[in-house]
Amino acid sequence: MKKTLYLIVILLSISFIYSCDDIANPLKEKQEGTCGDENSPTPIRKILIADYTGHTCGNCPRAAEKIAELKNTYCDHIIPIAIHVGVFAEPDEHYPEDFRTKTGNELDDYFAVSNKGLPNGIVNRTEFAGNTVIAYSDWTSAVAELLKTNPEINIEIENSYNKTTRNLTVEINSEFLKDTDKKLNLSVYLIEDSIVAPQKDYSLDPSTIEDYIHRHVFRASLNGTWGDEISASGAKFGDIISKNYSFEISKDFNENRCEIIAFIYETESKKIIQAESEHIK
């Protein structure tokens, strides 16, 4: 009798949780109590950290180390991307790789990140202490502030890759967890991880690391610099918006280390509401 009653209480509790129109933000159990688990049945808030960088920027490895630290602390809450821009990203005989992209340059022009010096970054394109472009030393505080709010959208990425043709097909499904009246855009990026190439590091002597591992390198956008409009006047709780893309991956990229990043942002303010990532399959 007690077991039956206990089971009824559990079922009623589950029913109450999933009847709410504003899904709570769960955190995976960890000593620090901050590590998000994307395998949780309830969506978690994800934060896109854009690290604007360059291979001749001798202080930029510190920003990469901060990304690794945040990823270790907040786990699936953090989606990092390294965008190589400005004079520090220009190739030469000692630093031959060219990680610059058309989209990266256009984003840098718009947000004026490299004009403020590198390394600098943008966390969810959200202002922190009055600035959208912030130093890596402030990223931890910016992330902690953003995690105080619950997710408004859940993004799921399905993809299929043909190794012969190198064609990637991607389906993005965005489910709204609460009503919104904002005009929204969806951007879909391709990043490549663990690229071995020279990097300057002022903390070392000599300062050039020949076999530096470049992480989360932005390679291309599947739908342009500013993505696609997915809602002109907002959406309702429970709405699902789907978009499909096809993209041929360059032979210069290692598809086994590539990842898709999708994020939804407010069209006018450019503020990112939710992001997601998925490895190519």
Secondary structure, 3 states (H helix, E strand, C coil): CHHHHHHHHHHHHHHHHHHCCCCCCCCCCCCCCCCECCCCCCCCCCEEEEEEECCCCCCHHHHHHHHHHHHHHHECCEEEEEEECCHHHCCCCCCCCCCCCHHHHHHHHHHCCHHHCCCEEEECCCCECCECEECHHHHHHHHHHHCCCCCCEEEEEEEEEECCCCEEEEEEEEEECCCECCCEEEEEEEEECCEECCEECCCCCCCEECCCEECCEEEEECCCCCCEEEECCCECCCCEEEEEEEEECCCCCCHHHEEEEEEEEECCCCCEEEEEEEECC
